[in-house]
Amino acid sequence: MDLDNDSEYDNPLIWPIISLLQEKPTGWMIHTLADALRRQDLLNTLDDDPEKDLFKRNFLLMNALYQLQEILLPKQWLQAQAMDIRLSHNMASAQNQIDIDDPLRGYYLDWRNYNTDAQAVKALLSSFWRRYQSHIGSSKTDPTTSLSSSNQQDLAILDLPADATASQIRRQWRKLALRWHPDRPNGDTEQFRKICEAWQRLDSNT
């Protein structure tokens, strides 16, 4: 995996953060959000060094918030500031626009700044997904199913053609995950689980 590509990693904290913001849209700060995720066993110790641990937790949270900010547009606006995190349905304000030149945003969306190698990042995010699956359920692929057949089935779940690229798969996964997330209007827990698992299998085979 290439750390130069900031979209390469789909931060799994995005989805539990959606749940927290839907339940309580305002009044969040980075440390209170971290505490809420820790209580769900989704944000445990990331480094033996306390200072590095704090940095890595903050990095993952801000990375998720900036990704989520873009995903939610144009229907919702997410204020992604460390001391003021809030979700709004009001997009009327001209201030509610993503500043693509914001250096802070650029910093937190660049995985190279996490200060670790690609394999460590991949292992870290995989561990998050495993813990998050305990909240949405899980299923296993039939061991008699061939890899190509399994890929075709997973692409069909995501409503994608057999020749879909990795980039197309990621974009479609984000779109469908947002649509079917249980805390979204008309969300569906079972459908959300299916697309999560399909994406994870496809991602592990690329």
BELKA-V718070 format. One record per residue. N is the residue number from 1. SS is DSSP state (h for helix, s for strand, l for the rest). PHI is phi in degrees with one decimal (NA if undefined). Layout:
N/SS/PHI ; N/SS/PHI
//
This chain:
1/l/NA ; 2/l/-102.8 ; 3/l/-71.6 ; 4/l/-72.8 ; 5/l/-99.7 ; 6/l/-69.4 ; 7/l/-92.7 ; 8/l/-66.9 ; 9/l/-110.3 ; 10/l/-96.9 ; 11/l/-61.5 ; 12/l/-69.6 ; 13/h/-68.7 ; 14/h/-53.2 ; 15/h/-77.6 ; 16/h/-65.7 ; 17/h/-65.8 ; 18/h/-55.9 ; 19/h/-58.7 ; 20/h/-65.1 ; 21/h/-72.8 ; 22/h/-67.5 ; 23/h/-73.3 ; 24/l/-143.1 ; 25/l/-70.5 ; 26/l/-129.3 ; 27/l/87.8 ; 28/s/-96.4 ; 29/l/-129.0 ; 30/h/-58.5 ; 31/h/-76.7 ; 32/h/-73.1 ; 33/h/-66.6 ; 34/h/-61.8 ; 35/h/-62.2 ; 36/h/-63.6 ; 37/h/-70.6 ; 38/h/-65.0 ; 39/h/-65.8 ; 40/l/-90.1 ; 41/l/62.4 ; 42/l/-112.7 ; 43/l/-147.2 ; 44/l/-91.1 ; 45/l/-60.6 ; 46/l/-109.1 ; 47/l/-156.6 ; 48/l/-68.0 ; 49/l/-79.7 ; 50/h/-55.8 ; 51/h/-68.7 ; 52/h/-67.2 ; 53/h/-61.0 ; 54/h/-62.3 ; 55/h/-60.5 ; 56/h/-66.2 ; 57/h/-64.2 ; 58/h/-64.7 ; 59/h/-61.9 ; 60/h/-62.8 ; 61/h/-66.7 ; 62/h/-67.6 ; 63/h/-59.5 ; 64/h/-63.4 ; 65/h/-64.5 ; 66/h/-68.5 ; 67/h/-64.4 ; 68/h/-65.5 ; 69/h/-56.0 ; 70/h/-73.1 ; 71/h/-62.9 ; 72/h/-75.3 ; 73/l/-66.8 ; 74/l/-96.6 ; 75/l/-78.5 ; 76/l/-136.2 ; 77/s/-118.2 ; 78/s/-109.0 ; 79/s/-78.2 ; 80/s/-112.1 ; 81/s/-120.0 ; 82/l/-53.3 ; 83/l/-104.3 ; 84/s/-154.2 ; 85/s/-111.9 ; 86/s/-153.2 ; 87/s/-110.3 ; 88/s/-133.5 ; 89/l/-91.8 ; 90/l/-90.6 ; 91/l/-102.8 ; 92/l/-69.6 ; 93/l/-68.5 ; 94/l/-67.7 ; 95/l/-75.4 ; 96/l/-83.3 ; 97/l/-133.6 ; 98/l/-73.5 ; 99/l/-92.8 ; 100/l/-68.3 ; 101/l/-96.2 ; 102/l/-63.9 ; 103/h/-63.9 ; 104/h/-67.5 ; 105/h/-61.8 ; 106/h/-60.9 ; 107/h/-64.9 ; 108/h/-75.5 ; 109/l/-90.3 ; 110/l/-99.2 ; 111/h/-63.9 ; 112/h/-62.4 ; 113/h/-78.0 ; 114/h/-69.1 ; 115/l/68.1 ; 116/l/-154.4 ; 117/l/-88.1 ; 118/h/-60.6 ; 119/h/-65.3 ; 120/h/-66.9 ; 121/h/-63.3 ; 122/h/-61.5 ; 123/h/-65.0 ; 124/h/-62.5 ; 125/h/-68.8 ; 126/h/-63.3 ; 127/h/-66.9 ; 128/h/-62.8 ; 129/h/-62.8 ; 130/h/-62.2 ; 131/h/-68.7 ; 132/h/-67.7 ; 133/h/-61.9 ; 134/h/-64.5 ; 135/h/-88.7 ; 136/h/-117.2 ; 137/l/87.5 ; 138/l/-153.9 ; 139/l/-145.1 ; 140/l/-115.6 ; 141/l/-69.1 ; 142/l/-56.8 ; 143/l/-63.1 ; 144/l/-84.6 ; 145/l/-81.9 ; 146/l/-68.6 ; 147/h/-61.3 ; 148/h/-66.0 ; 149/h/-65.8 ; 150/h/-63.1 ; 151/h/-60.6 ; 152/h/-63.4 ; 153/h/-64.8 ; 154/h/-68.7 ; 155/h/-64.2 ; 156/h/-65.5 ; 157/h/-59.8 ; 158/l/-87.8 ; 159/l/57.7 ; 160/l/-123.7 ; 161/l/-73.6 ; 162/l/-64.4 ; 163/l/-99.5 ; 164/l/-61.6 ; 165/l/-82.8 ; 166/h/-59.2 ; 167/h/-66.0 ; 168/h/-64.4 ; 169/h/-62.7 ; 170/h/-62.2 ; 171/h/-63.9 ; 172/h/-67.2 ; 173/h/-59.7 ; 174/h/-61.4 ; 175/h/-61.4 ; 176/h/-72.4 ; 177/h/-62.6 ; 178/h/-67.6 ; 179/h/-66.0 ; 180/h/-100.5 ; 181/l/-54.8 ; 182/l/-56.0 ; 183/l/-93.3 ; 184/l/-94.0 ; 185/l/-57.2 ; 186/l/62.8 ; 187/l/-68.4 ; 188/l/-143.8 ; 189/h/-60.2 ; 190/h/-65.8 ; 191/h/-66.1 ; 192/h/-61.5 ; 193/h/-60.3 ; 194/h/-61.9 ; 195/h/-72.3 ; 196/h/-61.1 ; 197/h/-68.7 ; 198/h/-62.8 ; 199/h/-63.9 ; 200/h/-62.6 ; 201/h/-65.5 ; 202/h/-65.2 ; 203/h/-65.4 ; 204/h/-74.0 ; 205/l/-97.8 ; 206/l/-101.0
//
